[in-house]
Amino acid sequence: MFVFFVLPLILSILFVQRTPRGLPPPAPGTNIDDFEGLARRRALLVTAHPDDECLFFAPTILSLRETGTDVFGLVLSTGNQDGLGDVRVREAKASFSVLGLGEERVRVLDHPKLQDNITVVWSDILIQEVIGEQTKTWMIDDLITFDAGGVSNHPNHISVYNGARLLFSHPSITRGLRLFTLESVRLDRKYIGILAPLSIRAALWMELSVIPAVGRLARDYFGADILRPPSYRTTFLSSVSGYWTALQAMRQHPSQLVWFRWLNVMFSRYMWVNDLVEVRY
């Protein structure tokens, strides 16, 4: 497993932490965007299973915490598909702790109709009710979850999105609340690992200084509107310290560390980059 730890760290030390010439240094930790509208608020991350928080959302959690945002976590199932629900609840809380969220900011549900199952679509109405209740309890301003693609097309992930969308069909309930979704990327961009932040920074550098046309093409391909982001889109990039923290969070899930998850940890774009899109109504 040595290569899974060392190779990404060496490459990130050599490249990711270097700021392209002509740009101000990004805030320590990681975001190249200015977090407009997200800082100093209360954000609730809603996921389907334990380990989603570190496999997919670590750049978002770490970046928002650096801006002073109060971040909370709601996991809609215990991940009990293999009978390890109690174990995975403890692992989830330990993982969130590594990412900076204490137990008082994390809730893991064990609802009979929200059980981890890759063949089951969860009830939109039930998810809407659960999320709505939690946003009131924690006085949430911003809701963050999967998009319609669910990153991996997992039906539980997609159900979380559908439930959140349903919640926002009731303006009287969601007045003042905003919904942000994690963009699902194409397969050819999904498993490029450290090349994701490297390519984004390189594209930005080219667009600003060397070959603007090529930089714009590269930026469009890699899906990062970081030079002139629309008001509804925010991109978070992790540095070596952010990747290391996400890796340590994933190590709190030993029951899930099978060989293909190690590959995911090494090659997944989501360990390094998150693109959040605001869903507007």
Disulfide bonds with the S-S distance in Angstrom:
none
